[in-house]
Amino acid sequence: MSRAPLCIHYHRDFDGMVSAAVLAWMLERKEGERPAWRSVNYDQREDWLGFEAGKRIAIVDFHFHPRAEYWFDHHPTTFLTEDLRAQYAPSDRWRWDETSPSCPPIILRHAHEHWGVETPERFRDMAHWSNIIDAARFVSVEQAVFGEDPALRIMRALTVAPTPEWVDTLVTGMVDLDLAAVASRGDVEKAYQRASKNRDRALEQFPPTVAWKKDAVLLYDASSDKIRRERFAPFYHHPDIHYSVGVIPTRSGYHVSAGENPWNPPPEHAVANGAHIGTIMERYGGGGHKAVGGANPPSLADARRVAAEIADTLRGALREPR
């Protein structure tokens, strides 16, 4: 009797997409699995323990789930409760490494060490770019905003994904093709051109969204759906800041986003004073890493309040310890 199909659930970004493609490729060779894949996002954390009940699941680049047959992640905020944290132990199918810049290198290393599976060079290239994109290790803000490498074109195209399901088709491409081939797809090129126009418009629209700039922290409100969003616009226009915190719209409501300036990082004492963005976001139902994170408050008013509170928290962390 054949088993039910396995579905890989991955975080809906470049890092997660590559993770899903790598794991799918590996499982076909290791187990003869022909998995499906579907993206997830933070708004799907409600009743997390009941997620996809009765189905076979794998999860990559997203919260730990005890029913996952395979699970890989690098987020320090991956465990939603202490009980879930207690249920995790490294195994031949589960691996967590919060020191990794992104998730794909964890899977590649695990496959080599535990499964004896060697991967094509194209997956190592994807992992390289995943580290750059997910950890914002761009050489400059100009590369982050205007970069033309295939991975960066895909990253840019994702900002105008026509539907949540569209990214699943890109994972399909990544399973068998290199980044250049995926980036040259007609639908990706069309999305990239549209996203580039949005980027240019976003850079023009950003200055009036700034609510305040104090103590090297910038707070902005881009909650209007008429305002285009550019992730690095705060640092492009204000290279002297250490942190940006803002409100942006999503399909499901409003999102609070916060991040360090990769090209002007905060002083070391800020982290000692509590400036871990992922941990801060957890207090508001979100998550992330030390340097970047997000949350989805229930209303615009809540999002604005949360963003202001987080910005003030980061301002406090930047103050020199007495």
CORJO-V400109 format. One record per backbone hydrogen bond with DSSP energy under -0.5 kcal/mol. NH is the residue of the N-H (numbers start at 1). CO is the residue of the C=O. If there is no record, write none. Layout:
BEGIN
nh=NH co=CO
nh=NH co=CO
END
This chain:
BEGIN
nh=7 co=56
nh=8 co=36
nh=9 co=7
nh=9 co=58
nh=10 co=8
nh=10 co=38
nh=11 co=60
nh=12 co=40
nh=13 co=11
nh=17 co=13
nh=18 co=14
nh=19 co=15
nh=20 co=16
nh=21 co=17
nh=22 co=18
nh=23 co=19
nh=24 co=20
nh=25 co=21
nh=26 co=22
nh=27 co=23
nh=28 co=24
nh=29 co=25
nh=30 co=26
nh=31 co=27
nh=32 co=27
nh=32 co=28
nh=33 co=27
nh=36 co=6
nh=38 co=8
nh=40 co=10
nh=44 co=41
nh=45 co=42
nh=48 co=45
nh=50 co=47
nh=51 co=48
nh=53 co=50
nh=55 co=52
nh=56 co=5
nh=57 co=55
nh=58 co=7
nh=59 co=70
nh=60 co=9
nh=61 co=72
nh=62 co=72
nh=64 co=78
nh=68 co=65
nh=69 co=57
nh=70 co=57
nh=71 co=93
nh=72 co=59
nh=73 co=95
nh=77 co=288
nh=78 co=75
nh=80 co=78
nh=85 co=81
nh=86 co=82
nh=87 co=83
nh=87 co=84
nh=88 co=84
nh=88 co=85
nh=91 co=94
nh=95 co=71
nh=97 co=73
nh=100 co=97
nh=106 co=103
nh=107 co=103
nh=108 co=104
nh=109 co=105
nh=110 co=106
nh=111 co=107
nh=112 co=108
nh=113 co=109
nh=114 co=110
nh=115 co=110
nh=115 co=111
nh=116 co=111
nh=117 co=111
nh=118 co=116
nh=123 co=120
nh=124 co=120
nh=125 co=121
nh=126 co=122
nh=127 co=123
nh=128 co=124
nh=129 co=125
nh=130 co=126
nh=131 co=127
nh=132 co=128
nh=133 co=129
nh=134 co=130
nh=135 co=131
nh=136 co=133
nh=137 co=132
nh=144 co=140
nh=145 co=141
nh=146 co=142
nh=147 co=143
nh=153 co=149
nh=154 co=150
nh=155 co=151
nh=156 co=152
nh=157 co=153
nh=158 co=154
nh=159 co=156
nh=160 co=157
nh=161 co=158
nh=166 co=163
nh=167 co=163
nh=167 co=164
nh=168 co=165
nh=169 co=165
nh=169 co=166
nh=170 co=166
nh=171 co=167
nh=172 co=168
nh=173 co=169
nh=174 co=170
nh=175 co=171
nh=176 co=172
nh=176 co=173
nh=177 co=173
nh=182 co=178
nh=183 co=179
nh=184 co=180
nh=185 co=182
nh=189 co=185
nh=190 co=186
nh=191 co=187
nh=192 co=188
nh=193 co=189
nh=194 co=190
nh=195 co=191
nh=196 co=192
nh=197 co=193
nh=198 co=194
nh=199 co=195
nh=200 co=196
nh=201 co=197
nh=202 co=198
nh=203 co=199
nh=204 co=200
nh=205 co=201
nh=206 co=202
nh=207 co=203
nh=209 co=206
nh=210 co=206
nh=210 co=207
nh=211 co=219
nh=212 co=219
nh=214 co=217
nh=217 co=214
nh=218 co=243
nh=219 co=212
nh=220 co=245
nh=221 co=209
nh=222 co=247
nh=227 co=224
nh=228 co=226
nh=233 co=230
nh=236 co=232
nh=237 co=233
nh=238 co=234
nh=241 co=238
nh=242 co=216
nh=243 co=216
nh=244 co=259
nh=245 co=218
nh=246 co=257
nh=247 co=220
nh=248 co=255
nh=249 co=222
nh=250 co=253
nh=253 co=250
nh=254 co=297
nh=255 co=248
nh=256 co=295
nh=257 co=246
nh=257 co=255
nh=258 co=293
nh=259 co=244
nh=260 co=291
nh=261 co=242
nh=262 co=260
nh=264 co=261
nh=270 co=267
nh=271 co=267
nh=271 co=268
nh=272 co=268
nh=273 co=269
nh=274 co=271
nh=275 co=270
nh=276 co=274
nh=277 co=275
nh=277 co=290
nh=278 co=289
nh=280 co=276
nh=281 co=277
nh=282 co=278
nh=283 co=279
nh=283 co=280
nh=284 co=281
nh=285 co=282
nh=286 co=281
nh=287 co=294
nh=289 co=292
nh=293 co=258
nh=294 co=287
nh=295 co=256
nh=303 co=299
nh=304 co=300
nh=305 co=301
nh=306 co=302
nh=307 co=303
nh=308 co=304
nh=309 co=305
nh=310 co=306
nh=311 co=307
nh=312 co=308
nh=313 co=309
nh=314 co=310
nh=315 co=311
nh=316 co=312
nh=317 co=313
nh=318 co=314
nh=319 co=315
nh=319 co=316
END
